[in-house]
Amino acid sequence: MQDIALYIEALIFSSEQSLRIEEIAYCLQAALERDIAIEDIAQNITAIQQKYQDNDLAIELVKVNNGYQFLTKKTYHPVISLLQAQRSKKKLSQAAMETLAIIAYRQPTTKTEVEQIRGVNCDYSIQKLLEKELIAIVGKSETVGKPILYGTSPLFMDYFGVNDIEDLPHIKELTGSANTIGEAAE
C-alpha cells in the first residue's frame, strides 16, 4: 500500500493541474499493470494530506476543481505573490479581466453578449483568454447564426482555486456599503 502512496504523490506533484482520482487510477493501473480500487486511492490521498499537514512543511495537498494538487500553504502566499509579480511579464489587461469576469458569471455566453455588457469589441480579449487557456469554447448557441459559446476552463478553476463555478464570490459580496452614495431610504 505504501508504494501506491508514493506513486500517487509523484503523479500529483508532477501535474501542472489538479488530478482527479479517476486520472490517478488510470495512470496507476496502466503503469503497475494491476487493478487498484478507487477507495484505496482515496485512502492514500487522505494519508498524504495528513502527512503534509506538518507545520515544518511549506506545501499541502489540496482538493481543487474536483481533483488534487500540491499548493503552498497560505502562510507563504505573500512571498510567493512577490515572486509571481516579479516573474509575470504580462498580466491580463483590464479589458481581458472584465471579459473573463463576464464569461465566468454568465457562462455559457457568446461574444456578442459580452460585447453588449462591455459596450466595446471583445475579439482581442477573447483571443488572449483562449490562448492563456482561461476560457474554452463550450458549444454553439441555438440562436440565429449559431454563435460560439464560451465558458471558463479547468485551468481557470485551478488558477482561482475553486471546485465549482458556484464557489466564485457572489456579486453582492463584492459590492459593499463603501460603494453606496447617501443613506438608504426606509
N, C-alpha and C positions, 0 to 999 in steps of 0.2 A: 504494500500500500504506500510506503514511503517513497518508492521510486516514482509512482504516479504523481505524487505531490510535487516532486522536483520537475517532472515534465510539464505539469500544469503551470508551475511558477515560471519556467523558462518560456513557455508559449505566451503567457500574458505579458511577461517582461519584454519580449521581442516584438510584440504587436504595437503598431503606432496608434491603433484604435482599440476600443473596448472589444473583448472577445466574449461571445455568448457561449453558454455551456455546450450547446449543440456543436458549435465550431470546434471547441476543445475536444469533445468526444470524437468527432470525425478525424481530427489530426492524430489523437492518441490511438484510435483503433487502426488507422492506416499504418502508423509507424510501429506500433507494438504487435500488430497482427493478431489481436485478440479483442473480444468484446469487453467493453468497460461500461458499467451501468452509470446512468446519469446521476443516480443517488450517490455513488462512490465519488464522482467528480465533485458534486455539491458538498459532500462531507470534507473532501480535501481542500476545497476553496475556503470553507469555514475555518479549517485548521490554519491555512496560510494567512487568512485575515487576522486570526488571533496572534500568530507569530509576529506579524508586522505592527501590532498594537504597542509593542515595546517602545518606551519613551526614548530609548537610545537610538532609534531608527528614524530617519527623516522621511521615509516613504510609507505608504499604506496601500492596501488592496481595497479598491472602492468599486461598488456596483454603479455603473454609468450606462445609460442607453440600453438597459436590459442585458448588459454584459459586464465584464470585469476588466479593470485597468489599474496599473500602478500609478499613483499620483503622489506628489509631495504633500506632506501634512500642512494644514492651514497655518501653523506657526511659522513656516518658512515662506509663505506666499509673498511677503513684502520684498525679500531679497530676490526671489525668483522673478517677480514683476520687474525689478530693476534690470535684471539680465535680459528679459524678453524685450523690454523697451529699448535697451541698447542694441539688441540684435535685429529688431524689426526695422527693416529698411523702409518699408512702405506699409502703413496701416490702411485700413479701409477709409475711404473718403466719407465725408458727412453724407453725401448723396447715396453711397453704397450702404451705409449704416441705416439710413432711412428706408431704402428699398428692402433691405434684409428684414427690418422690423415689420414692415407691411406684409411681406411674404410670410414671415413666421406667424403673425397673428391672424392672417386672413386665408391661409392655405387651405386647399389649393386655390391659387389665384392666377389670373392672366396678367400679361404685361400691360394691357390696356387698363385693367382695374388699378394696377399700381400707379400708372401714369395719371389716372383720374384723381387719385388721392394726392399724389405729389404735385400734380399740375405741370410737370415737365416730362420730356422724353427720358426713358429709363434704359434704352438699349445698352449703353456703355456699362452702367451699374450692374445690370443683369448679366452681361457677358463676364464681367470681372468676378461676380459672385459664383458663376458657373465654373470659371477657371480655378477659383480657390476652393471649389467643391463644397461651398457652404449651402448652396441650394442645388436642387436637381429638377429635372423635368419629370413630372409625375403622371402625365397623361395629356389628353386633349379634351377641351370643353365640347359639349354637345351644342353650343350656340352656333350661330351663323359663322362660317369660315373656319370652324373648329380650331380656335387658337390654343396654343400650348399652355398647359397648366404647370405652375411652379410650386414647389414646396421645399421645406428645409431638408437637408441631407443628414445621414448618420454622423458625418464629421461635424456638422452644426451642433448636434446633440452632444457629442464628445466635448467639443470646444467649450460649450456653455455649461457642461456638467449636469445635464438633465436626462432623465429616463424617458420622459414623455412630454409632449408639447404642452400638456396641462400644467407642467411644473414651472413654466415661464411665469414671471410675475404678472399679475393681473393689472390692467391699465389703472384701476382705482388705487392700487398700491403705489404706482409710480407718480400719480398726481396727488400731492398732499395739500394741506391747508396753506402752505407757502405760495401756492400758485393761484390763490383766490384774491380777489380785489373787493374791498369793502366788507361789510358784515352780512351774514346770512339773514334773509327775511324770515319772519316767523309765519 
